[in-house]
């Protein structure tokens, strides 16, 4: 009735948290959904997502593996920030795409989109709470935040 043409399954790597029987059940469900509904299936996740799909030959043949690299500190990063800023409920422009703020946000997020979103949500809430109504480098410095590369055993050159 809705005319759905695509089903996106996010964080498919979490399949490994279930028992082997549950994993097989879930993978069969995906195959059946794709067949029954005649829709495109997109599975998103970490490197483990590829491993999850590879456990079923039929399913593996239905997916083309694509890797999305981290965002680089670039013109595109600044455009992303400028676009995201329009979604923030702040009364004062923050100019997130400006050099110093863009670099600080990139350093904090390590170029991961999900991390950036979490940072901006926290920073936006803080800006509203302290009535500044804008995100600044000083505000970001006051946020309790550890970049993802510092949270886990990150090795240079590892983009997993």
TITOR-715931 format. One record per residue (C-alpha): x, y, z; residue in one letter. Coordinates in Angstrom, 3 decimals. Layout:
<rs>
R        x        y        z rest
R        X        Y        Z    A
...
</rs>
This chain:
<rs>
R        x        y        z rest
R    0.000    0.000    0.000    X
R    2.850    2.384    0.751    X
R    4.788    1.544   -2.386    X
R    7.953    0.701   -0.473    X
R   10.800   -0.024   -2.862    X
R   13.736   -0.381   -0.499    X
R   14.347   -1.875    2.935    X
R   17.417   -0.637    4.797    X
R   18.639   -2.794    7.671    X
R   21.027   -0.771    9.824    X
R   23.619   -2.253   12.169    X
R   23.281   -5.699   10.661    X
R   26.544   -6.655   12.372    X
R   24.487   -7.040   15.543    X
R   23.198  -10.312   14.124    X
R   26.166  -11.967   15.832    X
R   24.665  -11.180   19.217    X
R   22.088  -13.903   18.698    X
R   22.497  -17.661   18.743    X
R   23.446  -19.482   15.542    X
R   19.826  -20.595   15.110    X
R   18.565  -17.022   15.498    X
R   21.187  -15.770   13.028    X
R   20.006  -18.285   10.414    X
R   16.386  -17.401   11.102    X
R   17.104  -13.703   10.613    X
R   19.061  -14.251    7.399    X
R   16.229  -16.393    6.023    X
R   13.771  -13.672    6.974    X
R   15.796  -11.156    4.952    X
R   15.823  -13.449    1.910    X
R   12.101  -14.089    2.187    X
R   11.309  -10.390    2.573    X
R   13.316   -9.500   -0.506    X
R   11.661  -12.290   -2.511    X
R    8.131  -11.773   -1.242    X
R    8.059   -7.989   -1.431    X
R   10.259   -7.667   -4.536    X
R   12.155   -4.766   -2.993    X
R   15.779   -3.747   -2.853    X
R   17.543   -4.791    0.331    X
R   20.323   -2.634    1.787    X
R   22.320   -3.844    4.789    X
R   24.459   -1.338    6.657    X
R   27.014   -1.902    9.376    X
R   30.624   -2.335   10.320    X
R   33.065   -4.768    8.715    X
R   31.297   -7.451   10.754    X
R   28.188   -6.772    8.646    X
R   29.989   -8.161    5.614    X
R   30.925  -11.230    7.646    X
R   27.299  -11.672    8.705    X
R   26.056  -11.608    5.133    X
R   28.882  -13.896    3.954    X
R   27.584  -16.679    6.195    X
R   24.755  -17.275    3.685    X
R   25.778  -17.802    0.029    X
R   22.389  -16.876   -1.424    X
R   22.253  -13.670    0.567    X
R   25.866  -12.841   -0.174    X
R   25.102  -12.938   -3.907    X
R   22.365  -10.336   -3.426    X
R   24.643   -7.685   -1.955    X
R   27.372   -5.591   -3.493    X
R   29.835   -4.641   -0.781    X
R   30.637   -0.960   -0.589    X
R   32.859    0.685    1.955    X
R   32.189    4.237    3.056    X
R   35.353    6.002    4.145    X
R   35.436    8.518    6.946    X
R   34.774   12.111    6.081    X
R   37.913   14.111    5.355    X
R   38.384   17.693    6.489    X
R   37.397   19.132    3.129    X
R   34.980   21.346    1.271    X
R   32.438   18.479    1.394    X
R   32.828   18.266    5.193    X
R   32.140   21.992    5.473    X
R   29.078   21.645    3.231    X
R   27.821   18.798    5.415    X
R   28.228   20.978    8.503    X
R   26.479   23.920    6.877    X
R   23.583   21.673    5.862    X
R   23.326   20.099    9.294    X
R   23.330   23.515   10.932    X
R   20.019   24.309    9.253    X
R   18.486   21.441   11.255    X
R   19.642   22.732   14.640    X
R   17.019   24.548   16.723    X
R   19.408   27.351   17.669    X
R   18.496   31.030   17.402    X
R   21.992   32.279   16.570    X
R   23.980   31.040   13.554    X
R   26.993   28.961   14.541    X
R   28.750   28.930   11.145    X
R   29.762   25.286   11.629    X
R   31.430   25.207    8.228    X
R   33.958   27.911    9.118    X
R   37.577   26.723    9.344    X
R   38.206   26.602   13.108    X
R   34.840   25.087   14.018    X
R   34.927   22.620   11.111    X
R   38.391   21.431   12.167    X
R   37.374   21.088   15.831    X
R   34.296   19.037   14.883    X
R   36.367   16.855   12.579    X
R   38.962   16.278   15.312    X
R   36.259   15.367   17.817    X
R   34.360   13.038   15.467    X
R   37.379   11.575   13.646    X
R   35.311   12.028   10.484    X
R   32.528    9.643   11.533    X
R   29.047   10.928   10.707    X
R   27.371    9.229   13.672    X
R   29.898   10.774   16.048    X
R   29.362   14.204   14.496    X
R   25.614   13.921   15.025    X
R   26.086   12.975   18.691    X
R   28.488   15.884   19.225    X
R   26.155   18.387   17.590    X
R   23.165   17.140   19.583    X
R   25.060   17.512   22.848    X
R   26.518   20.863   21.830    X
R   23.125   22.128   20.675    X
R   21.498   21.108   23.944    X
R   24.287   22.827   25.897    X
R   23.949   25.988   23.793    X
R   20.229   26.106   24.524    X
R   20.732   25.370   28.214    X
R   23.404   28.054   28.680    X
R   21.294   30.446   26.558    X
R   24.136   31.193   24.127    X
R   22.008   29.639   21.358    X
R   25.060   28.859   19.217    X
R   27.843   26.301   18.972    X
R   31.358   27.651   19.317    X
R   34.824   26.143   19.635    X
R   34.837   27.171   23.315    X
R   31.533   25.381   23.902    X
R   32.892   22.252   22.190    X
R   36.011   22.333   24.359    X
R   33.788   22.220   27.448    X
R   31.871   19.146   26.267    X
R   32.937   15.917   27.933    X
R   34.009   14.078   24.801    X
R   36.598   11.511   23.830    X
R   37.143   11.065   20.093    X
R   36.350    7.530   18.916    X
R   39.961    6.821   17.922    X
R   40.956    7.452   21.541    X
R   38.192    5.234   22.966    X
R   39.325    1.995   21.419    X
R   42.573    0.419   20.374    X
R   42.854    2.462   17.193    X
R   45.831    1.886   14.939    X
R   46.825    4.570   12.403    X
R   45.505    3.642    8.964    X
R   42.655    1.588   10.472    X
R   39.306    2.908    9.265    X
R   37.110    0.191   10.744    X
</rs>
